[in-house]
Amino acid sequence: MSAETGRFSRLEKHNIFDVAIVGGGVVGCAVARKFALEGAKVVLLEKGRDILNGASKANSAILHTGFDAPPGSLELHCVQQGYKEYLDIFKDFNLPILKTSAFVVAWNEEQIIRLDKIIKQAHQNNVSDVHGIDRDCLLASEPHLSTHALGGISVPGEYVIDPWSSPLAYITQAVLNGAEVRFGYEVCGGQFDGENWLLNSETNEDISARFVVNCAGLYGDYLDQFLLGKSEFSIKPRKGQFLVYDKAATALINSIILPVPDERTKGVVLTQTIFGNLLVGPTAEEQDERNIAGVTADGLENLKSQGEAIVPALREMPITATYAGIRPATESKDYRIFNYQDKNWITAGGIRSTGLTSSLGLASYIFKQYSETTEPLVPPTEIKTPKMPNLAEHEPRDWMKPDYGEIVCHCEMVTRREIENAMSSTIPARDLSALKRRTRATMGRCQSFYCTARLAELMGGDADE
């Protein structure tokens, strides 16, 4: 900056980004894509070694219709816009979708009474195909469901998608169209001179940007407080534990099995995964820690009991894996989006369980707010769209094609070619966690026991979590 004016010199402005996005979760990746496709000079700043290192790495991977979102809410708007856009683009990216539909199941008379309200809310939200279903029809559709079910609601448009390849596709497209990514970039300071931000990191170069979008997830309130001097929301970390059942268990349900939600949480869900397993979760546990997401014996036993009460045949099924994630809940149920026009700053906070679906809608909403106070951008003349490798169990996998090299992870049938492609891709895998999210390696029954040594060898010894 100029010592005389305290502002960026004309020469320095050539190196200024239009927008710096802080946080490489699903929302940050979607925002980076949107801005890059609109012609902005974009940089994504992520303190971890890969995208999805925070709250976004652990979710139930459901593409939501918004049938149960608060009417008129920003969440509803973004969920439904994101849902529509995902269905418009997923084939272009070679992203999978599992058209399961869903049932909201009532287990007692009190829940039965609440079903009509849920249906009315769905119709108010323009999800008009939601309808009630009686006990006999429900059990005919889901024969392994406990006979204690009393009835439910059919939600035909709820689907399952890939929770990791989707945001990877977004940031990959952003980079192919001119965006930059800085991993290991933890913002530790910053100054706004009235026109531009200068962001600082202890281990990386300073970043100059005209505008900042805070997508820092679990630390979004901290970042606002740190650089703006105030935060209009507070993160209340909510841990969710999950059980992953063996692939044989996926035959026990045909649809996503949803509970009747309460005021605090959507409750425990049973769903197939895109990878061919059956998922039960999450719990909803308030805690102070933002970076500790361990599983507990009591939490897992509670999930197991709930899952077996819903589908009794799960008692005979082995559990392949357990994990936990932390959702960035706040003091409010709605999204916490704040536009500080005098600071060239937008914050996207409190994005919880619907974030995977709403991320594309949020990106459009944030860009619209940005564009209302800035000069028009010039989009690229040619949009580049990556084709993502398929990880879905119900679609053709790489091991089914010739010349794959070798099977490295036998549990998940991951090939050497997939490993090598993941390490040399536009956003390369640089550790074992990143490799798992790109290939399914280590996700199977042995939970990395047999393949870790070979993976470490292929990664040149860099197989740290």
The 8 nearest C-alpha neighbors of each residue, nearest first, counted from 0:
[[1, 7, 6, 5, 8, 2, 11, 4],
 [0, 2, 5, 3, 4, 6, 8, 7],
 [3, 1, 5, 4, 0, 6, 7, 8],
 [2, 4, 1, 5, 6, 0, 8, 7],
 [5, 3, 6, 1, 2, 0, 7, 8],
 [4, 6, 1, 2, 0, 3, 192, 7],
 [7, 5, 0, 4, 1, 192, 8, 194],
 [8, 6, 0, 1, 11, 12, 9, 5],
 [7, 9, 11, 10, 1, 0, 6, 12],
 [8, 10, 12, 11, 7, 13, 6, 1],
 [11, 9, 8, 12, 13, 14, 7, 15],
 [12, 10, 8, 13, 9, 14, 7, 15],
 [13, 11, 15, 14, 9, 10, 8, 7],
 [12, 14, 11, 15, 10, 9, 16, 8],
 [15, 13, 12, 11, 16, 207, 10, 208],
 [16, 14, 207, 12, 208, 13, 17, 209],
 [17, 15, 208, 40, 18, 41, 207, 209],
 [16, 18, 40, 209, 208, 39, 210, 41],
 [17, 19, 210, 41, 16, 208, 211, 209],
 [18, 20, 211, 42, 208, 43, 41, 210],
 [21, 19, 43, 212, 211, 44, 213, 42],
 [20, 22, 44, 213, 214, 215, 43, 212],
 [23, 21, 215, 214, 45, 27, 24, 44],
 [24, 22, 50, 27, 45, 28, 51, 25],
 [25, 23, 51, 27, 55, 26, 22, 50],
 [24, 26, 28, 166, 27, 55, 29, 355],
 [27, 25, 358, 29, 28, 24, 30, 214],
 [26, 28, 23, 30, 24, 214, 29, 22],
 [27, 29, 170, 31, 25, 26, 30, 169],
 [30, 28, 32, 26, 31, 27, 169, 359],
 [29, 31, 362, 27, 33, 32, 28, 26],
 [32, 30, 28, 34, 29, 33, 173, 35],
 [33, 31, 173, 29, 35, 30, 169, 34],
 [34, 32, 30, 36, 35, 31, 362, 29],
 [33, 35, 37, 39, 31, 36, 32, 30],
 [36, 34, 39, 38, 32, 37, 173, 33],
 [37, 35, 33, 38, 34, 378, 32, 379],
 [36, 38, 378, 34, 35, 39, 33, 376],
 [39, 37, 378, 377, 35, 36, 376, 379],
 [40, 38, 35, 34, 41, 17, 37, 376],
 [39, 41, 17, 16, 178, 18, 35, 38],
 [42, 40, 178, 18, 39, 16, 19, 17],
 [41, 43, 179, 19, 180, 178, 20, 44],
 [44, 42, 180, 20, 19, 21, 181, 179],
 [43, 45, 21, 181, 184, 22, 20, 180],
 [46, 44, 182, 22, 23, 184, 47, 183],
 [45, 47, 183, 185, 184, 182, 44, 48],
 [48, 46, 183, 49, 45, 182, 52, 50],
 [49, 47, 182, 183, 46, 429, 50, 45],
 [50, 48, 47, 52, 433, 51, 182, 428],
 [49, 51, 23, 52, 24, 45, 48, 47],
 [52, 50, 24, 56, 55, 53, 23, 49],
 [51, 53, 50, 56, 47, 49, 55, 54],
 [54, 52, 51, 55, 56, 24, 217, 216],
 [53, 55, 325, 56, 326, 324, 57, 216],
 [56, 54, 51, 24, 57, 53, 25, 58],
 [55, 57, 51, 54, 52, 53, 58, 163],
 [58, 56, 324, 55, 54, 323, 59, 325],
 [57, 59, 60, 56, 55, 352, 162, 324],
 [58, 60, 61, 57, 278, 162, 280, 270],
 [61, 59, 162, 58, 160, 159, 161, 62],
 [60, 62, 159, 59, 158, 63, 160, 157],
 [63, 61, 158, 356, 159, 157, 160, 60],
 [62, 64, 157, 65, 61, 356, 82, 78],
 [65, 63, 66, 157, 79, 156, 82, 62],
 [64, 66, 68, 67, 63, 75, 78, 79],
 [65, 67, 121, 64, 126, 68, 124, 120],
 [66, 68, 65, 121, 69, 120, 117, 124],
 [69, 67, 65, 75, 66, 70, 74, 72],
 [68, 70, 72, 71, 67, 75, 74, 120],
 [71, 69, 72, 124, 68, 75, 123, 120],
 [70, 72, 69, 75, 73, 76, 124, 74],
 [73, 71, 74, 75, 70, 69, 76, 333],
 [72, 74, 76, 75, 77, 334, 71, 333],
 [73, 75, 72, 77, 76, 78, 334, 333],
 [74, 76, 78, 72, 68, 73, 77, 65],
 [77, 75, 73, 74, 79, 78, 80, 72],
 [76, 78, 360, 357, 80, 74, 361, 79],
 [79, 77, 357, 81, 75, 80, 76, 356],
 [78, 80, 82, 81, 76, 77, 65, 75],
 [79, 81, 360, 77, 83, 82, 78, 76],
 [82, 80, 360, 359, 357, 78, 84, 79],
 [83, 81, 79, 85, 80, 84, 356, 78],
 [82, 84, 80, 86, 81, 85, 79, 87],
 [83, 85, 87, 81, 86, 82, 80, 88],
 [84, 86, 82, 88, 87, 83, 89, 81],
 [87, 85, 83, 84, 88, 89, 82, 90],
 [86, 88, 84, 85, 89, 83, 90, 91],
 [89, 87, 85, 91, 90, 86, 84, 92],
 [90, 88, 94, 92, 91, 85, 86, 93],
 [89, 91, 93, 92, 88, 94, 87, 95],
 [90, 92, 88, 89, 93, 386, 384, 94],
 [91, 93, 386, 89, 94, 90, 387, 385],
 [94, 92, 90, 386, 387, 91, 89, 95],
 [95, 93, 89, 92, 90, 387, 389, 165],
 [96, 94, 160, 391, 93, 161, 97, 389],
 [95, 97, 160, 159, 98, 94, 158, 161],
 [96, 98, 159, 99, 158, 160, 273, 95],
 [99, 97, 158, 100, 96, 159, 157, 156],
 [98, 100, 254, 158, 97, 253, 101, 255],
 [101, 99, 155, 157, 254, 156, 158, 154],
 [102, 100, 255, 154, 254, 157, 256, 153],
 [103, 101, 153, 256, 152, 257, 104, 154],
 [102, 104, 257, 152, 151, 258, 259, 256],
 [105, 103, 151, 258, 102, 150, 257, 259],
 [104, 106, 110, 151, 111, 150, 149, 107],
 [107, 105, 148, 149, 147, 104, 110, 108],
 [108, 106, 110, 109, 105, 111, 149, 148],
 [107, 109, 111, 110, 112, 106, 105, 149],
 [108, 110, 112, 111, 107, 113, 105, 106],
 [109, 111, 113, 105, 112, 108, 107, 259],
 [112, 110, 108, 114, 113, 109, 105, 107],
 [111, 113, 109, 110, 114, 108, 115, 116],
 [112, 114, 110, 111, 116, 115, 109, 117],
 [115, 113, 117, 116, 111, 112, 118, 110],
 [116, 114, 118, 117, 113, 119, 112, 131],
 [115, 117, 119, 114, 118, 113, 120, 112],
 [116, 118, 120, 114, 115, 119, 121, 113],
 [119, 117, 121, 115, 120, 116, 122, 114],
 [120, 118, 116, 122, 121, 117, 123, 115],
 [119, 121, 123, 117, 118, 122, 116, 124],
 [122, 120, 66, 124, 118, 126, 123, 119],
 [121, 123, 127, 125, 126, 119, 124, 120],
 [122, 124, 120, 125, 121, 119, 70, 126],
 [123, 125, 121, 122, 126, 70, 66, 120],
 [126, 124, 122, 127, 123, 121, 66, 128],
 [127, 125, 122, 121, 124, 66, 128, 129],
 [126, 128, 122, 125, 129, 121, 124, 130],
 [127, 129, 126, 130, 155, 154, 122, 156],
 [130, 128, 154, 127, 153, 126, 118, 121],
 [131, 129, 153, 152, 128, 118, 132, 154],
 [130, 132, 152, 151, 153, 133, 129, 118],
 [133, 131, 151, 152, 150, 137, 136, 153],
 [134, 132, 150, 136, 135, 137, 151, 131],
 [133, 135, 150, 137, 149, 136, 138, 148],
 [136, 134, 138, 137, 133, 139, 150, 132],
 [137, 135, 139, 138, 133, 134, 140, 132],
 [136, 138, 134, 140, 135, 139, 141, 133],
 [139, 137, 141, 142, 135, 140, 136, 134],
 [138, 140, 136, 137, 142, 141, 135, 134],
 [139, 141, 137, 138, 142, 136, 253, 254],
 [140, 142, 138, 139, 144, 143, 137, 252],
 [141, 143, 138, 139, 144, 140, 252, 137],
 [144, 142, 141, 251, 310, 145, 252, 312],
 [143, 145, 310, 142, 141, 309, 146, 138],
 [146, 144, 147, 309, 310, 148, 311, 143],
 [145, 147, 148, 144, 138, 149, 143, 134],
 [146, 148, 145, 149, 106, 144, 309, 107],
 [149, 147, 106, 146, 150, 145, 105, 134],
 [150, 148, 134, 106, 105, 147, 107, 151],
 [151, 149, 134, 133, 105, 148, 132, 104],
 [150, 152, 104, 103, 132, 105, 131, 102],
 [151, 153, 131, 103, 132, 102, 130, 154],
 [152, 154, 102, 130, 129, 155, 101, 131],
 [153, 155, 129, 101, 156, 100, 102, 157],
 [156, 154, 100, 157, 153, 101, 128, 129],
 [155, 157, 100, 154, 64, 158, 101, 63],
 [156, 158, 100, 63, 101, 155, 62, 64],
 [159, 157, 98, 62, 99, 100, 97, 61],
 [158, 160, 61, 97, 62, 60, 96, 273],
 [161, 159, 96, 60, 273, 162, 61, 95],
 [160, 162, 163, 164, 273, 165, 60, 95],
 [163, 161, 60, 160, 165, 164, 58, 355],
 [164, 162, 165, 161, 436, 166, 167, 56],
 [163, 165, 167, 161, 166, 168, 162, 437],
 [164, 166, 168, 167, 163, 161, 162, 169],
 [167, 165, 169, 25, 168, 164, 28, 163],
 [166, 168, 164, 165, 170, 169, 171, 163],
 [169, 167, 171, 165, 166, 170, 164, 172],
 [170, 168, 166, 172, 167, 171, 32, 29],
 [169, 171, 173, 28, 172, 167, 168, 32],
 [172, 170, 168, 174, 173, 169, 167, 175],
 [173, 171, 175, 169, 170, 174, 384, 168],
 [172, 174, 32, 170, 176, 178, 171, 35],
 [175, 173, 178, 177, 171, 176, 172, 179],
 [176, 174, 172, 173, 177, 171, 383, 178],
 [177, 175, 173, 174, 178, 172, 35, 383],
 [176, 178, 174, 175, 173, 35, 179, 40],
 [179, 177, 174, 41, 173, 42, 35, 176],
 [178, 180, 42, 174, 41, 43, 177, 181],
 [181, 179, 43, 42, 44, 182, 178, 174],
 [180, 182, 44, 184, 43, 45, 183, 179],
 [183, 181, 45, 184, 48, 46, 47, 44],
 [182, 184, 46, 47, 48, 45, 185, 181],
 [185, 183, 46, 182, 45, 44, 181, 200],
 [184, 186, 46, 200, 187, 183, 45, 44],
 [185, 187, 200, 199, 188, 184, 198, 189],
 [188, 186, 200, 199, 185, 201, 189, 198],
 [189, 187, 199, 186, 198, 200, 226, 190],
 [188, 190, 198, 197, 199, 226, 196, 191],
 [189, 191, 197, 196, 192, 198, 188, 226],
 [190, 192, 196, 195, 193, 197, 189, 194],
 [193, 191, 194, 195, 6, 190, 196, 5],
 [192, 194, 191, 195, 342, 341, 196, 6],
 [195, 193, 192, 209, 191, 196, 343, 6],
 [196, 194, 209, 191, 208, 192, 193, 197],
 [197, 195, 191, 208, 190, 207, 209, 198],
 [196, 198, 207, 190, 189, 206, 191, 205],
 [199, 197, 189, 206, 205, 188, 196, 207],
 [198, 200, 205, 188, 189, 186, 187, 206],
 [201, 199, 186, 187, 203, 202, 185, 184],
 [200, 202, 203, 187, 199, 185, 186, 204],
 [201, 203, 200, 204, 184, 183, 185, 199],
 [204, 202, 200, 201, 184, 205, 199, 183],
 [203, 205, 206, 200, 199, 202, 201, 184],
 [204, 206, 199, 198, 200, 197, 203, 207],
 [205, 207, 198, 197, 204, 208, 199, 15],
 [208, 206, 197, 15, 196, 16, 198, 205],
 [209, 207, 16, 15, 196, 210, 18, 17],
 [208, 210, 195, 17, 196, 18, 194, 16],
 [209, 211, 18, 343, 208, 344, 17, 19],
 [212, 210, 19, 344, 18, 20, 213, 343],
 [211, 213, 20, 345, 346, 344, 214, 19],
 [212, 214, 346, 21, 215, 347, 20, 345],
 [215, 213, 22, 21, 27, 347, 216, 212],
 [214, 216, 22, 219, 218, 213, 21, 217],
 [217, 215, 219, 218, 214, 327, 348, 54],
 [216, 218, 327, 219, 215, 289, 234, 54],
 [219, 217, 221, 215, 216, 220, 222, 234],
 [218, 220, 215, 216, 222, 221, 217, 348],
 [219, 221, 223, 222, 230, 218, 233, 224],
 [220, 222, 224, 218, 219, 223, 225, 230],
 [221, 223, 225, 219, 220, 224, 226, 218],
 [224, 222, 227, 220, 230, 225, 221, 226],
 [223, 225, 229, 228, 230, 221, 222, 227],
 [226, 224, 222, 223, 228, 221, 227, 229],
 [225, 227, 223, 228, 224, 222, 189, 188],
 [228, 226, 223, 229, 224, 225, 230, 222],
 [227, 229, 224, 225, 226, 223, 230, 222],
 [230, 228, 224, 227, 223, 231, 225, 226],
 [229, 231, 224, 223, 232, 220, 228, 233],
 [230, 232, 229, 233, 220, 337, 335, 223],
 [233, 231, 230, 220, 329, 234, 335, 330],
 [234, 232, 329, 220, 235, 330, 231, 230],
 [233, 235, 329, 328, 327, 236, 220, 217],
 [234, 236, 329, 328, 233, 237, 327, 330],
 [237, 235, 327, 286, 328, 289, 234, 326],
 [238, 236, 285, 326, 284, 325, 283, 286],
 [239, 237, 325, 284, 324, 283, 326, 285],
 [238, 240, 282, 281, 283, 324, 323, 325],
 [239, 241, 323, 281, 282, 322, 294, 280],
 [242, 240, 280, 281, 322, 321, 279, 323],
 [241, 243, 321, 279, 278, 320, 244, 280],
 [244, 242, 278, 320, 319, 277, 318, 321],
 [243, 245, 318, 277, 319, 276, 317, 248],
 [246, 244, 319, 247, 248, 276, 318, 317],
 [245, 247, 276, 248, 275, 249, 244, 277],
 [246, 248, 245, 249, 250, 276, 316, 244],
 [249, 247, 246, 250, 251, 245, 277, 244],
 [248, 250, 277, 251, 276, 247, 246, 271],
 [251, 249, 248, 252, 247, 253, 246, 277],
 [250, 252, 249, 248, 143, 253, 312, 310],
 [253, 251, 250, 254, 249, 141, 143, 271],
 [252, 254, 141, 99, 251, 250, 255, 140],
 [255, 253, 99, 101, 100, 252, 256, 102],
 [254, 256, 101, 270, 269, 102, 257, 100],
 [257, 255, 269, 102, 268, 101, 254, 103],
 [258, 256, 103, 268, 102, 104, 255, 259],
 [259, 257, 103, 104, 260, 266, 267, 268],
 [258, 260, 103, 105, 104, 110, 257, 261],
 [261, 259, 265, 258, 266, 264, 262, 263],
 [260, 262, 263, 264, 265, 259, 266, 258],
 [261, 263, 264, 260, 265, 332, 266, 259],
 [264, 262, 261, 265, 260, 332, 266, 283],
 [265, 263, 266, 261, 262, 260, 283, 267],
 [264, 266, 260, 261, 267, 258, 263, 259],
 [267, 265, 264, 260, 258, 268, 281, 282],
 [266, 268, 280, 281, 282, 258, 279, 269],
 [269, 267, 257, 280, 279, 256, 270, 266],
 [270, 268, 279, 256, 278, 255, 257, 280],
 [271, 269, 255, 278, 277, 256, 268, 272],
 [270, 272, 277, 276, 249, 278, 275, 273],
 [273, 271, 274, 276, 275, 277, 270, 278],
 [272, 274, 391, 275, 161, 160, 392, 159],
 [275, 273, 392, 391, 272, 276, 390, 439],
 [276, 274, 392, 272, 246, 273, 249, 271],
 [277, 275, 246, 272, 249, 245, 271, 274],
 [276, 278, 271, 249, 244, 270, 243, 272],
 [277, 279, 243, 270, 269, 242, 271, 244],
 [280, 278, 269, 242, 268, 241, 306, 243],
 [281, 279, 241, 267, 268, 282, 240, 242],
 [280, 282, 239, 240, 241, 267, 283, 279],
 [281, 283, 239, 240, 280, 284, 267, 238],
 [284, 282, 239, 238, 237, 281, 285, 264],
 [285, 283, 238, 237, 282, 286, 239, 236],
 [284, 286, 237, 236, 238, 283, 287, 235],
 [287, 285, 236, 288, 237, 284, 238, 235],
 [286, 288, 236, 289, 285, 235, 237, 291],
 [289, 287, 290, 286, 291, 236, 292, 237],
 [288, 290, 236, 291, 217, 287, 325, 286],
 [289, 291, 288, 292, 325, 53, 217, 236],
 [292, 290, 288, 293, 289, 325, 324, 238],
 [293, 291, 323, 324, 325, 290, 238, 294],
 [292, 294, 323, 291, 295, 322, 324, 240],
 [293, 295, 323, 240, 322, 292, 296, 298],
 [296, 294, 298, 297, 299, 293, 240, 300],
 [295, 297, 299, 298, 300, 294, 301, 302],
 [298, 296, 300, 295, 299, 301, 302, 294],
 [299, 297, 301, 295, 300, 296, 302, 240],
 [298, 300, 302, 301, 296, 297, 303, 295],
 [301, 299, 303, 297, 302, 298, 296, 304],
 [300, 302, 298, 304, 299, 303, 297, 305],
 [303, 301, 299, 305, 300, 304, 306, 298],
 [302, 304, 300, 306, 301, 305, 299, 307],
 [305, 303, 301, 307, 302, 306, 308, 300],
 [306, 304, 308, 302, 303, 307, 301, 309],
 [305, 307, 303, 309, 308, 304, 302, 310],
 [308, 306, 311, 310, 304, 309, 313, 305],
 [307, 309, 305, 306, 311, 310, 304, 145],
 [308, 310, 306, 307, 145, 144, 311, 305],
 [309, 311, 144, 307, 145, 312, 308, 143],
 [312, 310, 307, 313, 308, 314, 309, 145],
 [313, 311, 314, 310, 315, 307, 143, 316],
 [314, 312, 316, 315, 311, 307, 310, 248],
 [315, 313, 312, 316, 307, 311, 317, 310],
 [316, 314, 313, 312, 317, 311, 248, 307],
 [315, 317, 313, 314, 248, 318, 245, 244],
 [318, 316, 245, 244, 319, 315, 313, 314],
 [319, 317, 244, 245, 243, 320, 316, 242],
 [318, 320, 444, 244, 245, 243, 317, 443],
 [321, 319, 243, 318, 242, 322, 244, 446],
 [322, 320, 242, 241, 243, 323, 319, 294],
 [321, 323, 241, 240, 294, 320, 242, 324],
 [324, 322, 240, 292, 239, 294, 241, 293],
 [323, 325, 57, 239, 292, 238, 54, 240],
 [326, 324, 238, 237, 54, 239, 236, 292],
 [325, 327, 237, 54, 351, 328, 236, 238],
 [328, 326, 217, 236, 349, 234, 351, 216],
 [327, 329, 235, 349, 326, 234, 236, 351],
 [330, 328, 234, 235, 331, 233, 349, 327],
 [329, 331, 233, 332, 235, 328, 232, 234],
 [332, 330, 329, 333, 334, 328, 335, 349],
 [333, 331, 334, 330, 329, 328, 349, 263],
 [334, 332, 331, 74, 335, 72, 73, 349],
 [333, 335, 349, 350, 336, 74, 348, 73],
 [334, 336, 348, 349, 347, 333, 337, 232],
 [337, 335, 347, 346, 348, 334, 338, 345],
 [336, 338, 346, 345, 339, 335, 347, 231],
 [339, 337, 345, 340, 344, 346, 336, 368],
 [340, 338, 344, 342, 341, 345, 343, 337],
 [339, 341, 343, 342, 338, 344, 372, 345],
 [340, 342, 339, 343, 193, 344, 338, 194],
 [341, 343, 344, 340, 339, 193, 191, 227],
 [344, 342, 210, 340, 341, 339, 211, 209],
 [343, 345, 211, 339, 342, 212, 210, 338],
 [346, 344, 338, 212, 337, 339, 213, 211],
 [345, 347, 213, 337, 336, 212, 348, 338],
 [346, 348, 336, 214, 213, 335, 345, 337],
 [349, 347, 335, 350, 336, 346, 219, 216],
 [348, 350, 334, 328, 335, 327, 329, 351],
 [351, 349, 354, 348, 334, 327, 352, 353],
 [350, 352, 326, 354, 353, 327, 349, 328],
 [351, 353, 354, 350, 58, 326, 355, 59],
 [354, 352, 356, 355, 351, 357, 63, 78],
 [353, 355, 357, 356, 358, 350, 352, 351],
 [354, 356, 353, 358, 357, 25, 60, 162],
 [357, 355, 62, 354, 81, 353, 78, 358],
 [356, 358, 78, 81, 77, 354, 360, 359],
 [359, 357, 26, 361, 360, 354, 355, 356],
 [360, 358, 81, 362, 361, 357, 29, 363],
 [361, 359, 81, 77, 80, 357, 363, 362],
 [360, 362, 364, 358, 77, 363, 359, 357],
 [361, 363, 30, 359, 365, 360, 364, 29],
 [364, 362, 366, 360, 361, 365, 367, 359],
 [363, 365, 361, 367, 362, 366, 360, 368],
 [366, 364, 368, 362, 367, 363, 361, 369],
 [365, 367, 369, 363, 368, 364, 370, 362],
 [366, 368, 370, 364, 369, 365, 363, 371],
 [369, 367, 365, 366, 371, 370, 364, 372],
 [368, 370, 366, 367, 371, 372, 365, 373],
 [369, 371, 373, 367, 372, 368, 366, 375],
 [372, 370, 368, 369, 373, 367, 374, 366],
 [371, 373, 370, 369, 374, 368, 340, 343],
 [374, 372, 370, 371, 375, 369, 376, 368],
 [373, 375, 376, 370, 372, 371, 369, 377],
 [376, 374, 373, 377, 370, 371, 38, 37],
 [377, 375, 38, 378, 39, 37, 374, 370],
 [376, 378, 38, 379, 37, 375, 39, 380],
 [379, 377, 38, 37, 36, 376, 380, 39],
 [380, 378, 381, 38, 382, 377, 36, 37],
 [379, 381, 378, 382, 377, 38, 36, 383],
 [380, 382, 379, 383, 378, 176, 36, 384],
 [383, 381, 379, 384, 380, 176, 36, 172],
 [382, 384, 175, 176, 381, 172, 385, 173],
 [383, 385, 172, 382, 92, 386, 91, 175],
 [386, 384, 92, 172, 387, 383, 168, 171],
 [387, 385, 92, 93, 388, 384, 91, 168],
 [386, 388, 93, 92, 385, 389, 94, 168],
 [389, 387, 390, 386, 93, 94, 417, 437],
 [388, 390, 391, 387, 396, 94, 95, 93],
 [391, 389, 388, 392, 438, 274, 396, 439],
 [392, 390, 273, 274, 393, 394, 389, 95],
 [391, 393, 274, 275, 394, 273, 390, 396],
 [392, 394, 391, 395, 275, 273, 274, 97],
 [393, 395, 391, 392, 396, 389, 95, 390],
 [396, 394, 399, 397, 393, 389, 392, 391],
 [395, 397, 398, 399, 389, 394, 390, 392],
 [396, 398, 399, 400, 414, 395, 403, 417],
 [399, 397, 400, 396, 414, 403, 412, 413],
 [398, 400, 397, 396, 395, 401, 403, 412],
 [399, 401, 398, 397, 403, 402, 396, 395],
 [402, 400, 403, 399, 398, 397, 404, 405],
 [403, 401, 404, 400, 405, 416, 398, 397],
 [402, 404, 416, 401, 414, 405, 398, 415],
 [405, 403, 402, 415, 416, 414, 406, 401],
 [406, 404, 415, 414, 403, 407, 416, 402],
 [405, 407, 414, 413, 408, 409, 412, 415],
 [406, 408, 414, 413, 415, 405, 409, 450],
 [409, 407, 413, 450, 412, 440, 410, 411],
 [408, 410, 412, 411, 406, 407, 413, 450],
 [411, 409, 443, 408, 412, 444, 445, 442],
 [410, 412, 409, 443, 413, 408, 439, 440],
 [413, 411, 409, 408, 410, 406, 414, 398],
 [414, 412, 408, 411, 406, 407, 440, 438],
 [415, 413, 406, 417, 416, 407, 405, 403],
 [414, 416, 418, 405, 417, 404, 407, 406],
 [415, 417, 419, 414, 403, 418, 420, 404],
 [418, 416, 420, 414, 415, 419, 421, 438],
 [419, 417, 415, 421, 416, 420, 422, 414],
 [418, 420, 416, 422, 421, 417, 415, 423],
 [419, 421, 417, 423, 422, 418, 424, 416],
 [422, 420, 418, 424, 419, 423, 427, 428],
 [421, 423, 427, 428, 419, 420, 424, 418],
 [424, 422, 420, 427, 421, 419, 425, 428],
 [425, 423, 427, 421, 426, 422, 420, 428],
 [424, 426, 427, 171, 423, 174, 175, 421],
 [427, 425, 424, 171, 428, 423, 167, 170],
 [428, 426, 422, 424, 423, 421, 425, 429],
 [427, 429, 422, 433, 434, 421, 430, 426],
 [428, 430, 427, 433, 422, 48, 431, 461],
 [431, 429, 462, 433, 463, 432, 428, 461],
 [430, 432, 462, 434, 464, 433, 463, 435],
 [433, 431, 435, 434, 464, 430, 436, 463],
 [434, 432, 428, 436, 435, 431, 430, 429],
 [433, 435, 431, 437, 428, 432, 436, 438],
 [436, 434, 439, 440, 432, 438, 433, 437],
 [435, 437, 433, 434, 438, 163, 439, 432],
 [438, 436, 434, 435, 439, 421, 433, 164],
 [437, 439, 435, 440, 436, 434, 417, 413],
 [440, 438, 435, 442, 436, 437, 411, 441],
 [439, 441, 435, 438, 442, 408, 413, 411],
 [442, 440, 447, 446, 443, 435, 439, 408],
 [443, 441, 439, 440, 446, 411, 435, 447],
 [444, 442, 410, 446, 411, 445, 441, 319],
 [443, 445, 319, 446, 410, 442, 245, 320],
 [444, 446, 448, 447, 443, 449, 410, 441],
 [445, 447, 441, 443, 444, 442, 448, 320],
 [446, 448, 441, 451, 450, 445, 449, 442],
 [449, 447, 445, 446, 450, 451, 441, 452],
 [448, 450, 447, 451, 445, 452, 408, 446],
 [449, 451, 447, 453, 408, 452, 448, 454],
 [452, 450, 454, 447, 453, 455, 449, 448],
 [453, 451, 455, 454, 450, 456, 449, 448],
 [454, 452, 456, 455, 450, 451, 457, 407],
 [453, 455, 451, 457, 456, 452, 458, 450],
 [456, 454, 460, 462, 458, 452, 453, 457],
 [455, 457, 453, 459, 454, 458, 460, 452],
 [456, 458, 454, 455, 459, 453, 460, 419],
 [459, 457, 455, 456, 461, 460, 454, 462],
 [458, 460, 456, 457, 461, 455, 462, 454],
 [459, 461, 455, 456, 458, 462, 457, 454],
 [462, 460, 458, 459, 463, 455, 430, 429],
 [461, 463, 431, 455, 430, 460, 464, 458],
 [464, 462, 430, 461, 431, 432, 460, 455],
 [463, 432, 431, 430, 462, 433, 461, 429]]
